[in-house]
Amino acid sequence: MDTLERRLQKRIHVSLYALLFLTSLLGLSVLLEGCTDKCEVTNEYTYYKPVYTTLDELRASVAVTAPEPIKSVGKIYYKGGFLFVNEPGKGIHIIDNHNPSAPVNKSFITIPGSFELAIKGDLLYADSYIDLVVLDIASLENITEVNRIENVFSNYNSLGFYTDAEKGVVTDWAETKDVSIQQSDCEANIQTWGGIYYSEGIALASNVTFDKSAAIAPGNGSGPGVGGSMARFTINQDYLYTLDAGNLQPVDITDGKNPIAKTKTYVNGDIETIFPYGENLFIGSSSGMYIFNVSTPATPSLVSTYAHVRSCDPVVVDGNYAYVTLRSGTTCQGFTNQLEVIDITNLQSPQLIKTYSMTNPHGLGKDNETLFICDGDAGLKVYDASDINAIDSKQLAHYQNINAYDAIPFNNVLMMIGEDGLFQYDYADPKNIKLLSHIVVSNEE
């Protein structure tokens, strides 16, 4: 019996040892797996440091100079026979457009950090990074800065680098060197712009294209002028409405030379464009369209929200319909390229009526029944939109082999801007549209 008992005990001990061994292997496997997830890896990056300009220097830089070639294109604005063309981050070109067949480049207003503008009467309002600047343009030969609201755009930043009281504002990014950085595979530290925060700046992988200009961008009579559909500034009655990051910022311009910023209203972090129509503002965003009523101008109230797939989203409105272009793009993180027609008869419940496929639509404009679509590299497309259910079957013209960004139709003249320059078309006869003029964009530095 003793021998039998010893044999049983031995077998039990062997089984226990085997179990412990297997358990140890399992634990080691889990440990090794965890170590694999957290192992240090070395990646190659290019290191960029922010370049700051002091606030005093920026605020002393507004000046009017001789005309300059247009080197890059941003927002456009029409007022009283003149076109105001923004050069992103640099300032505003003034073009005499009384004869659209022969526009004349008159002068250039240097405004550091200017990306948006709006005009009412003889006063031009423009952003300058964190400030709102007021210019008197009654005499285009003697334009003067008459006021500014400092720090009104408090949410301005470049890739998360906000204004510094001593350093100033990030106005550029300087590529310094290639760096090797050890990282944990488990760390989700890649930012939406494709890099990581490193040292005093940022580091970008070699396969990431870095557009420094995009990184610092926040796109009559006595009344306001006409802006494009890509605008982030608009004027409604005696108020200027601007988009500041995710906020709607009302500014009282009853006394135009002494604007008063009112309380901001948070909308959404992805808002992009603003379009006025009647007592309402239509705000386009990457995720939808927001309708705000401004019958009480200082305190806009949300009427409704129309949601769509994630895409960039300019809006124009005419009568009972809103026309929205959705496009894919790095800042939009979407893959939809289309025109949507939305019934806004009931502002509290917008309804999608029709969707039309596009290539990469940006800005758009509408005058009576003529609809203009700036379809990116696919060019300018013109439609008869009298039947909203058959827009695609009534294309009036298609100007290919040009890049189309935004357009303003006014008094039978379409003013269209894109990477290839400023184009103007006579559409008095929509079935016989004629090119009037073209101002090229210069690539020379």
LOPAPA-399078 format. One record per residue (C-alpha): residue number from 0; residue in one letter; chain; x, y, z. Coordinates in Angstrom, 3 decimals. Layout:
N
SITE milum zadren kedren u v w
SITE NUM A A X Y Z;
...
This chain:
445
SITE milum zadren kedren u v w
SITE 0 M A 0.000 0.000 0.000;
SITE 1 D A 2.867 2.328 0.868;
SITE 2 T A 4.347 1.804 -2.584;
SITE 3 L A 0.992 2.404 -4.267;
SITE 4 E A 0.421 5.564 -2.242;
SITE 5 R A 3.869 6.868 -3.086;
SITE 6 R A 3.180 6.255 -6.780;
SITE 7 L A -0.108 8.182 -6.597;
SITE 8 Q A 1.546 11.064 -4.757;
SITE 9 K A 4.320 11.156 -7.343;
SITE 10 R A 1.783 11.309 -10.171;
SITE 11 I A -0.076 14.109 -8.397;
SITE 12 H A 3.142 16.048 -7.917;
SITE 13 V A 4.071 15.566 -11.581;
SITE 14 S A 0.623 16.776 -12.633;
SITE 15 L A 0.914 19.793 -10.367;
SITE 16 Y A 4.358 20.616 -11.758;
SITE 17 A A 2.986 20.281 -15.287;
SITE 18 L A 0.081 22.539 -14.463;
SITE 19 L A 2.376 25.106 -12.894;
SITE 20 F A 4.682 24.900 -15.906;
SITE 21 L A 1.822 25.426 -18.347;
SITE 22 T A 0.501 28.259 -16.217;
SITE 23 S A 3.926 29.857 -16.215;
SITE 24 L A 4.178 29.525 -19.981;
SITE 25 L A 0.763 31.091 -20.379;
SITE 26 G A 1.722 33.960 -18.085;
SITE 27 L A 4.999 34.423 -19.912;
SITE 28 S A 3.136 34.441 -23.215;
SITE 29 V A 0.773 37.133 -21.961;
SITE 30 L A 3.696 39.100 -20.588;
SITE 31 L A 5.614 38.825 -23.828;
SITE 32 E A 2.531 39.828 -25.782;
SITE 33 G A 2.144 42.892 -23.571;
SITE 34 C A 5.803 43.693 -24.029;
SITE 35 T A 5.401 43.385 -27.783;
SITE 36 D A 2.554 45.881 -27.692;
SITE 37 K A 4.626 48.264 -25.615;
SITE 38 C A 8.054 47.686 -27.115;
SITE 39 E A 10.017 50.795 -28.005;
SITE 40 V A 10.355 51.478 -31.728;
SITE 41 T A 12.309 54.185 -33.505;
SITE 42 N A 10.635 56.220 -36.237;
SITE 43 E A 12.098 58.883 -38.511;
SITE 44 Y A 10.465 62.301 -38.531;
SITE 45 T A 11.083 65.820 -39.804;
SITE 46 Y A 11.097 68.365 -37.003;
SITE 47 Y A 9.379 71.749 -37.469;
SITE 48 K A 9.575 74.651 -35.037;
SITE 49 P A 6.910 77.358 -34.852;
SITE 50 V A 7.951 80.813 -36.007;
SITE 51 Y A 6.388 83.573 -33.919;
SITE 52 T A 5.752 87.222 -34.759;
SITE 53 T A 5.118 89.601 -31.889;
SITE 54 L A 1.707 91.207 -31.549;
SITE 55 D A 3.211 94.697 -31.688;
SITE 56 E A 4.878 93.904 -35.012;
SITE 57 L A 1.715 92.406 -36.485;
SITE 58 R A -0.439 95.327 -35.405;
SITE 59 A A 1.941 97.812 -36.993;
SITE 60 S A 2.087 96.016 -40.341;
SITE 61 V A -1.169 97.072 -42.038;
SITE 62 A A -0.262 99.100 -45.117;
SITE 63 V A -1.447 99.896 -48.639;
SITE 64 T A 1.072 99.365 -51.436;
SITE 65 A A 1.231 99.242 -55.214;
SITE 66 P A -0.569 96.372 -56.937;
SITE 67 E A 1.067 92.973 -56.687;
SITE 68 P A 0.586 89.788 -58.703;
SITE 69 I A -1.858 87.334 -57.148;
SITE 70 K A 0.308 84.471 -55.878;
SITE 71 S A -2.283 82.390 -54.069;
SITE 72 V A -6.048 82.572 -53.883;
SITE 73 G A -8.474 82.740 -51.014;
SITE 74 K A -11.877 84.339 -50.495;
SITE 75 I A -13.367 86.910 -52.874;
SITE 76 Y A -15.759 89.766 -52.179;
SITE 77 Y A -17.546 92.166 -54.527;
SITE 78 K A -18.599 95.679 -53.615;
SITE 79 G A -19.444 98.740 -55.690;
SITE 80 G A -17.652 97.744 -58.880;
SITE 81 F A -14.538 96.494 -57.090;
SITE 82 L A -13.341 92.987 -56.398;
SITE 83 F A -11.465 92.271 -53.193;
SITE 84 V A -9.352 89.126 -53.504;
SITE 85 N A -7.800 87.697 -50.377;
SITE 86 E A -4.303 86.277 -50.556;
SITE 87 P A -4.348 83.880 -47.581;
SITE 88 G A -2.315 85.115 -44.656;
SITE 89 K A -0.953 88.097 -46.571;
SITE 90 G A -3.675 90.630 -47.344;
SITE 91 I A -6.169 91.787 -49.957;
SITE 92 H A -5.830 92.654 -53.665;
SITE 93 I A -8.129 95.447 -54.851;
SITE 94 I A -9.275 95.077 -58.458;
SITE 95 D A -11.292 97.686 -60.344;
SITE 96 N A -13.998 95.581 -61.949;
SITE 97 H A -16.262 98.225 -63.437;
SITE 98 N A -15.392 96.668 -66.792;
SITE 99 P A -15.289 92.901 -66.171;
SITE 100 S A -13.761 92.408 -69.618;
SITE 101 A A -10.717 94.448 -68.566;
SITE 102 P A -10.249 94.327 -64.759;
SITE 103 V A -7.447 96.469 -63.365;
SITE 104 N A -5.308 95.466 -60.399;
SITE 105 K A -5.254 98.701 -58.361;
SITE 106 S A -3.450 98.074 -55.085;
SITE 107 F A -2.670 95.651 -52.283;
SITE 108 I A -3.521 95.924 -48.592;
SITE 109 T A -0.991 94.153 -46.407;
SITE 110 I A -2.815 92.539 -43.472;
SITE 111 P A -0.814 89.796 -41.761;
SITE 112 G A -2.936 86.770 -40.946;
SITE 113 S A -5.881 87.857 -43.088;
SITE 114 F A -8.078 85.069 -44.454;
SITE 115 E A -11.570 86.592 -44.334;
SITE 116 L A -13.238 89.883 -45.197;
SITE 117 A A -16.609 91.582 -45.419;
SITE 118 I A -17.610 95.110 -46.396;
SITE 119 K A -20.447 97.409 -45.421;
SITE 120 G A -20.640 100.903 -46.795;
SITE 121 D A -17.141 102.361 -46.796;
SITE 122 L A -15.771 100.031 -44.133;
SITE 123 L A -13.888 96.808 -44.705;
SITE 124 Y A -13.641 94.253 -41.900;
SITE 125 A A -10.834 91.698 -41.979;
SITE 126 D A -9.216 89.266 -39.607;
SITE 127 S A -5.569 89.574 -38.638;
SITE 128 Y A -4.883 86.341 -36.791;
SITE 129 I A -6.473 87.160 -33.410;
SITE 130 D A -7.718 90.699 -34.178;
SITE 131 L A -10.613 92.162 -36.157;
SITE 132 V A -9.348 95.110 -38.234;
SITE 133 V A -11.556 97.948 -39.530;
SITE 134 L A -10.390 99.828 -42.643;
SITE 135 D A -11.928 102.950 -44.145;
SITE 136 I A -12.042 102.404 -47.922;
SITE 137 A A -14.072 105.511 -48.845;
SITE 138 S A -11.037 106.577 -50.851;
SITE 139 L A -9.190 103.653 -52.345;
SITE 140 E A -6.237 105.976 -52.812;
SITE 141 N A -6.103 106.650 -49.085;
SITE 142 I A -7.157 103.526 -47.197;
SITE 143 T A -6.642 103.830 -43.446;
SITE 144 E A -7.031 101.590 -40.432;
SITE 145 V A -9.618 103.215 -38.183;
SITE 146 N A -10.026 100.615 -35.456;
SITE 147 R A -9.407 97.064 -34.379;
SITE 148 I A -10.784 94.722 -31.738;
SITE 149 E A -7.819 92.971 -30.219;
SITE 150 N A -7.945 89.301 -29.240;
SITE 151 V A -11.516 88.821 -30.488;
SITE 152 F A -10.564 85.530 -32.189;
SITE 153 S A -9.384 83.929 -28.990;
SITE 154 N A -9.508 80.422 -30.416;
SITE 155 Y A -6.981 81.072 -33.172;
SITE 156 N A -4.150 78.550 -33.136;
SITE 157 S A -1.776 76.790 -35.481;
SITE 158 L A -1.770 73.024 -34.878;
SITE 159 G A -2.571 73.605 -31.223;
SITE 160 F A -0.052 76.423 -30.659;
SITE 161 Y A -2.059 79.353 -29.336;
SITE 162 T A -1.109 83.004 -28.972;
SITE 163 D A 1.662 83.645 -26.484;
SITE 164 A A 1.701 86.994 -24.696;
SITE 165 E A 5.473 87.323 -25.081;
SITE 166 K A 6.229 85.406 -28.278;
SITE 167 G A 3.138 86.470 -30.208;
SITE 168 V A 1.381 84.440 -32.914;
SITE 169 V A 2.640 81.497 -34.955;
SITE 170 T A 3.013 82.931 -38.461;
SITE 171 D A 5.142 80.210 -40.061;
SITE 172 W A 6.776 76.829 -39.506;
SITE 173 A A 10.511 76.287 -39.997;
SITE 174 E A 11.805 72.878 -41.055;
SITE 175 T A 14.902 72.269 -38.928;
SITE 176 K A 16.167 68.689 -39.124;
SITE 177 D A 15.351 65.011 -39.337;
SITE 178 V A 14.973 63.327 -35.971;
SITE 179 S A 14.747 59.749 -34.705;
SITE 180 I A 12.130 59.356 -32.016;
SITE 181 Q A 11.520 56.319 -29.821;
SITE 182 Q A 7.856 55.561 -29.319;
SITE 183 S A 5.628 52.891 -27.889;
SITE 184 D A 3.457 51.091 -30.399;
SITE 185 C A 0.646 51.280 -27.846;
SITE 186 E A 0.695 55.071 -27.721;
SITE 187 A A -1.949 56.678 -29.928;
SITE 188 N A -0.115 59.990 -30.211;
SITE 189 I A -0.408 60.605 -33.946;
SITE 190 Q A -2.479 63.758 -34.398;
SITE 191 T A -5.149 64.286 -37.050;
SITE 192 W A -2.697 66.411 -39.080;
SITE 193 G A -0.374 63.417 -39.396;
SITE 194 G A 2.384 64.090 -36.882;
SITE 195 I A 3.264 64.293 -33.192;
SITE 196 Y A 4.154 67.026 -30.749;
SITE 197 Y A 7.893 66.980 -30.165;
SITE 198 S A 10.217 69.242 -28.199;
SITE 199 E A 9.126 72.844 -28.873;
SITE 200 G A 7.299 72.063 -32.110;
SITE 201 I A 6.006 69.177 -34.185;
SITE 202 A A 7.437 66.143 -35.955;
SITE 203 L A 6.019 64.796 -39.209;
SITE 204 A A 6.565 61.433 -40.866;
SITE 205 S A 8.426 61.528 -44.172;
SITE 206 N A 5.304 60.464 -46.083;
SITE 207 V A 3.214 63.380 -44.760;
SITE 208 T A 2.859 66.457 -46.965;
SITE 209 F A 3.009 69.596 -44.842;
SITE 210 D A 1.278 72.734 -46.132;
SITE 211 K A 2.591 75.494 -43.892;
SITE 212 S A 0.128 78.059 -45.253;
SITE 213 A A -2.799 75.780 -44.387;
SITE 214 A A -1.381 75.245 -40.913;
SITE 215 I A -1.733 78.932 -40.048;
SITE 216 A A -5.160 79.439 -41.689;
SITE 217 P A -8.137 79.723 -39.216;
SITE 218 G A -11.252 79.863 -47.205;
SITE 219 N A -23.953 97.998 -52.632;
SITE 220 G A -24.816 101.222 -51.822;
SITE 221 S A -24.589 101.675 -48.079;
SITE 222 G A -25.269 97.981 -47.526;
SITE 223 P A -22.923 95.025 -47.495;
SITE 224 G A -21.210 93.625 -50.551;
SITE 225 V A -21.433 90.107 -51.918;
SITE 226 G A -19.287 87.285 -50.604;
SITE 227 G A -18.712 83.763 -51.829;
SITE 228 S A -20.052 80.510 -50.411;
SITE 229 M A -16.718 79.607 -48.772;
SITE 230 A A -16.806 82.671 -46.501;
SITE 231 R A -16.428 82.577 -42.714;
SITE 232 F A -17.468 86.258 -42.430;
SITE 233 T A -20.867 87.628 -43.379;
SITE 234 I A -22.936 90.741 -42.725;
SITE 235 N A -26.629 90.746 -41.906;
SITE 236 Q A -28.249 94.132 -41.240;
SITE 237 D A -26.101 95.921 -38.659;
SITE 238 Y A -24.158 92.871 -37.536;
SITE 239 L A -21.026 91.161 -38.719;
SITE 240 Y A -21.052 87.425 -38.032;
SITE 241 T A -17.788 85.521 -37.957;
SITE 242 L A -16.756 81.957 -37.225;
SITE 243 D A -14.101 81.582 -34.546;
SITE 244 A A -13.144 77.903 -34.336;
SITE 245 G A -16.398 76.279 -33.174;
SITE 246 N A -18.088 79.544 -32.209;
SITE 247 L A -20.396 81.995 -33.929;
SITE 248 Q A -19.196 85.511 -33.034;
SITE 249 P A -21.703 88.391 -33.493;
SITE 250 V A -20.191 91.879 -33.824;
SITE 251 D A -22.406 94.953 -33.632;
SITE 252 I A -21.394 97.327 -36.448;
SITE 253 T A -24.230 99.833 -36.040;
SITE 254 D A -21.460 102.361 -35.454;
SITE 255 G A -19.251 100.870 -38.140;
SITE 256 K A -15.981 102.415 -37.007;
SITE 257 N A -16.534 101.253 -33.453;
SITE 258 P A -17.562 97.587 -33.634;
SITE 259 I A -18.597 95.838 -30.443;
SITE 260 A A -18.059 92.103 -30.078;
SITE 261 K A -21.000 90.357 -28.446;
SITE 262 T A -21.184 87.046 -26.610;
SITE 263 K A -20.120 84.060 -28.670;
SITE 264 T A -22.446 81.146 -29.342;
SITE 265 Y A -20.923 77.689 -29.538;
SITE 266 V A -22.053 75.751 -32.609;
SITE 267 N A -19.698 72.836 -33.277;
SITE 268 G A -15.981 72.321 -33.608;
SITE 269 D A -16.178 71.508 -37.323;
SITE 270 I A -18.030 74.569 -38.677;
SITE 271 E A -16.591 75.933 -41.937;
SITE 272 T A -18.792 78.421 -43.830;
SITE 273 I A -21.584 80.912 -43.222;
SITE 274 F A -24.306 82.192 -45.565;
SITE 275 P A -27.009 84.789 -44.732;
SITE 276 Y A -30.564 84.594 -46.029;
SITE 277 G A -33.336 86.738 -44.621;
SITE 278 E A -33.305 86.574 -40.833;
SITE 279 N A -31.319 83.350 -40.808;
SITE 280 L A -27.741 82.198 -41.049;
SITE 281 F A -26.893 78.889 -42.684;
SITE 282 I A -23.670 77.477 -41.285;
SITE 283 G A -21.956 74.656 -43.121;
SITE 284 S A -19.861 72.137 -41.227;
SITE 285 S A -18.112 68.831 -41.845;
SITE 286 S A -20.996 66.985 -40.227;
SITE 287 G A -24.056 69.009 -41.188;
SITE 288 M A -25.812 72.324 -41.745;
SITE 289 Y A -26.907 74.552 -38.856;
SITE 290 I A -29.681 77.119 -39.202;
SITE 291 F A -29.610 80.078 -36.784;
SITE 292 N A -32.223 82.800 -36.504;
SITE 293 V A -30.826 86.311 -35.991;
SITE 294 S A -34.007 88.329 -35.570;
SITE 295 T A -32.410 89.193 -32.227;
SITE 296 P A -29.019 89.864 -33.782;
SITE 297 A A -26.811 89.815 -30.686;
SITE 298 T A -28.085 86.421 -29.584;
SITE 299 P A -28.452 83.992 -32.518;
SITE 300 S A -30.766 81.099 -31.735;
SITE 301 L A -30.484 77.616 -33.203;
SITE 302 V A -33.491 76.713 -35.345;
SITE 303 S A -32.463 73.271 -36.535;
SITE 304 T A -29.620 71.028 -37.636;
SITE 305 Y A -29.422 68.997 -40.809;
SITE 306 A A -26.906 66.136 -40.492;
SITE 307 H A -25.023 64.489 -43.350;
SITE 308 V A -22.032 62.213 -43.867;
SITE 309 R A -18.704 63.748 -42.889;
SITE 310 S A -17.504 66.026 -45.698;
SITE 311 C A -16.625 69.683 -46.297;
SITE 312 D A -19.821 71.649 -46.657;
SITE 313 P A -20.397 75.098 -48.275;
SITE 314 V A -24.037 76.248 -48.470;
SITE 315 V A -26.058 78.724 -50.534;
SITE 316 V A -29.779 79.355 -50.141;
SITE 317 D A -32.414 80.488 -52.618;
SITE 318 G A -36.116 80.540 -51.762;
SITE 319 N A -37.249 77.276 -50.199;
SITE 320 Y A -34.095 75.360 -51.036;
SITE 321 A A -30.563 75.107 -49.698;
SITE 322 Y A -27.860 73.873 -52.041;
SITE 323 V A -24.993 72.118 -50.303;
SITE 324 T A -21.812 70.721 -51.825;
SITE 325 L A -20.073 67.909 -49.978;
SITE 326 R A -16.500 67.021 -50.798;
SITE 327 S A -13.753 64.788 -49.570;
SITE 328 G A -10.444 66.232 -48.450;
SITE 329 T A -7.758 65.976 -45.801;
SITE 330 T A -9.409 68.517 -43.510;
SITE 331 C A -12.845 66.972 -44.020;
SITE 332 Q A -11.899 63.311 -43.526;
SITE 333 G A -14.711 62.229 -45.809;
SITE 334 F A -15.152 60.433 -49.093;
SITE 335 T A -18.360 61.966 -50.421;
SITE 336 N A -18.441 64.298 -53.437;
SITE 337 Q A -21.921 65.466 -54.273;
SITE 338 L A -24.478 68.250 -54.478;
SITE 339 E A -27.450 68.031 -52.134;
SITE 340 V A -30.691 69.959 -52.584;
SITE 341 I A -32.508 70.428 -49.269;
SITE 342 D A -36.065 71.628 -48.785;
SITE 343 I A -36.063 74.298 -46.057;
SITE 344 T A -39.720 75.313 -46.370;
SITE 345 N A -39.987 74.199 -42.755;
SITE 346 L A -36.783 75.557 -41.239;
SITE 347 Q A -37.238 73.389 -38.188;
SITE 348 S A -37.206 70.222 -40.270;
SITE 349 P A -34.987 70.441 -43.396;
SITE 350 Q A -35.542 67.553 -45.809;
SITE 351 L A -33.159 66.150 -48.403;
SITE 352 I A -34.814 66.243 -51.841;
SITE 353 K A -32.120 65.191 -54.296;
SITE 354 T A -28.447 64.210 -54.481;
SITE 355 Y A -26.179 64.666 -57.499;
SITE 356 S A -22.745 63.130 -57.922;
SITE 357 M A -19.786 65.507 -58.351;
SITE 358 T A -16.003 65.174 -58.614;
SITE 359 N A -14.706 67.386 -55.776;
SITE 360 P A -17.103 70.336 -55.379;
SITE 361 H A -16.050 73.444 -53.469;
SITE 362 G A -17.922 76.749 -53.635;
SITE 363 L A -21.159 77.380 -55.470;
SITE 364 G A -23.461 80.219 -56.433;
SITE 365 K A -27.001 80.676 -57.728;
SITE 366 D A -28.712 83.497 -59.589;
SITE 367 N A -32.362 82.970 -60.484;
SITE 368 E A -32.420 79.501 -62.082;
SITE 369 T A -28.727 79.333 -62.974;
SITE 370 L A -26.568 77.260 -60.619;
SITE 371 F A -22.769 77.424 -60.663;
SITE 372 I A -20.669 74.634 -59.126;
SITE 373 C A -16.922 75.005 -58.578;
SITE 374 D A -15.963 71.349 -58.935;
SITE 375 G A -12.291 71.597 -57.999;
SITE 376 D A -9.957 70.209 -60.658;
SITE 377 A A -13.001 69.146 -62.685;
SITE 378 G A -13.584 72.823 -63.434;
SITE 379 L A -16.622 75.076 -63.430;
SITE 380 K A -20.040 73.526 -64.088;
SITE 381 V A -23.180 75.521 -64.904;
SITE 382 Y A -26.709 74.135 -64.645;
SITE 383 D A -30.296 75.126 -65.213;
SITE 384 A A -31.755 74.434 -61.765;
SITE 385 S A -35.353 75.287 -62.568;
SITE 386 D A -36.266 71.637 -61.934;
SITE 387 I A -34.491 70.564 -58.760;
SITE 388 N A -35.162 66.917 -59.613;
SITE 389 A A -33.371 67.108 -62.966;
SITE 390 I A -30.418 69.434 -62.461;
SITE 391 D A -27.866 66.982 -63.850;
SITE 392 S A -29.770 66.632 -67.122;
SITE 393 K A -29.684 70.378 -67.772;
SITE 394 Q A -25.996 71.239 -67.792;
SITE 395 L A -25.495 74.541 -69.622;
SITE 396 A A -21.702 74.640 -69.687;
SITE 397 H A -18.623 72.876 -68.367;
SITE 398 Y A -15.280 74.659 -68.289;
SITE 399 Q A -12.692 71.921 -67.885;
SITE 400 N A -8.918 72.017 -67.411;
SITE 401 I A -9.176 74.755 -64.781;
SITE 402 N A -9.316 74.630 -61.008;
SITE 403 A A -12.490 76.188 -59.567;
SITE 404 Y A -12.660 77.178 -55.877;
SITE 405 D A -15.440 79.725 -55.304;
SITE 406 A A -17.758 81.985 -57.292;
SITE 407 I A -19.941 85.066 -56.989;
SITE 408 P A -22.734 85.536 -59.564;
SITE 409 F A -23.892 89.140 -59.706;
SITE 410 N A -25.629 91.242 -62.370;
SITE 411 N A -25.095 88.578 -65.043;
SITE 412 V A -21.355 88.375 -64.376;
SITE 413 L A -19.833 85.349 -62.683;
SITE 414 M A -16.622 86.070 -60.785;
SITE 415 M A -14.864 82.741 -60.194;
SITE 416 I A -11.585 82.144 -58.366;
SITE 417 G A -9.335 79.092 -58.399;
SITE 418 E A -5.713 78.016 -58.446;
SITE 419 D A -5.513 79.067 -62.095;
SITE 420 G A -6.645 82.603 -61.351;
SITE 421 L A -9.674 84.868 -61.468;
SITE 422 F A -12.099 84.136 -64.312;
SITE 423 Q A -15.140 86.210 -65.258;
SITE 424 Y A -18.041 85.087 -67.404;
SITE 425 D A -21.048 86.825 -68.944;
SITE 426 Y A -24.128 84.661 -68.309;
SITE 427 A A -26.814 87.130 -69.419;
SITE 428 D A -27.773 84.364 -71.834;
SITE 429 P A -27.243 81.190 -69.774;
SITE 430 K A -27.266 79.112 -72.944;
SITE 431 N A -24.468 81.196 -74.430;
SITE 432 I A -22.038 81.919 -71.592;
SITE 433 K A -18.948 83.910 -72.609;
SITE 434 L A -15.527 84.282 -70.987;
SITE 435 L A -14.869 87.964 -70.320;
SITE 436 S A -11.442 88.012 -68.680;
SITE 437 H A -8.806 86.035 -66.829;
SITE 438 I A -6.225 87.212 -64.288;
SITE 439 V A -3.587 84.542 -63.757;
SITE 440 V A -2.055 83.455 -60.477;
SITE 441 S A 1.692 84.073 -60.473;
SITE 442 N A 3.958 81.282 -59.196;
SITE 443 E A 6.943 83.608 -58.935;
SITE 444 E A 8.201 84.419 -55.479;
